[in-house]
Amino acid sequence: MTTWEYMTTPLLIHNTAAILNNWGKQGWELVQVVPGPEGGLVGYFKRPSGQGSANAGLGAAAQAAQQFGDA
C-alpha cells in the first residue's frame, strides 16, 4: 500500500508556473488549489512518502520564499 506525505504552500499569481515546476521537480503532485484564509491561493500537494529527505519540504519552502517572496 502506498503511503503519502502532504505539503501546502501559497501560490503567488505572478509566478505560479515557476512555483509549481519547482515542487514538481521534487516529486510533489498538485492535488488542489483553494483560496487562502487571507486572500491569494494555496496549493495542496502530495507525494509517496520516502521520496525525499526528512523535512525536505521545509527547505524547499524556504528556498521558494527567498526566490519568489516580496517580489
C-alpha positions in Angstrom: 0.0 0.0 0.0 1.3 3.5 -0.9 1.6 5.9 1.9 1.7 9.7 1.3 3.2 12.8 2.7 1.5 16.1 2.2 2.5 19.8 1.9 0.8 23.1 1.4 2.2 26.3 0.0 1.0 29.7 -1.1 0.8 30.2 -4.9 1.9 33.7 -6.0 -0.2 34.7 -9.0 2.7 36.4 -10.8 4.9 33.2 -10.6 2.6 30.3 -10.3 4.2 28.2 -13.1 7.7 28.6 -11.6 6.4 27.6 -8.1 4.5 24.5 -9.4 7.5 23.4 -11.6 9.8 23.8 -8.5 7.6 21.5 -6.4 7.0 19.1 -9.3 10.8 18.6 -9.8 10.9 17.4 -6.2 8.3 14.8 -6.8 5.3 16.7 -5.4 1.9 16.3 -7.3 -0.6 19.2 -7.1 -3.8 17.9 -5.7 -5.9 21.0 -5.2 -5.8 24.8 -5.2 -8.1 26.7 -2.8 -8.5 30.3 -1.7 -6.2 31.2 1.2 -7.5 32.4 4.5 -6.1 35.9 3.9 -6.6 36.0 0.1 -4.5 34.5 -2.6 -4.3 30.9 -3.4 -2.9 27.8 -1.5 -1.7 24.7 -3.3 -2.1 21.3 -1.7 0.5 18.7 -2.8 1.2 15.0 -2.2 4.0 12.5 -3.0 4.7 9.0 -1.9 6.4 9.1 1.5 10.1 8.3 1.5 10.9 10.2 -1.8 12.7 13.0 -0.1 14.9 13.6 2.9 13.2 14.4 6.2 11.8 17.9 6.2 12.8 18.4 2.5 9.6 20.4 2.0 10.7 22.9 4.7 14.0 23.6 2.9 12.2 23.9 -0.5 9.7 26.2 1.0 12.4 28.4 2.4 14.2 28.5 -1.0 10.9 29.3 -2.7 10.2 32.1 -0.2 13.7 33.6 -1.0 13.2 33.2 -4.7 9.6 34.4 -5.1 8.7 36.2 -1.9 8.5 40.0 -1.7 8.8 40.2 -5.5 
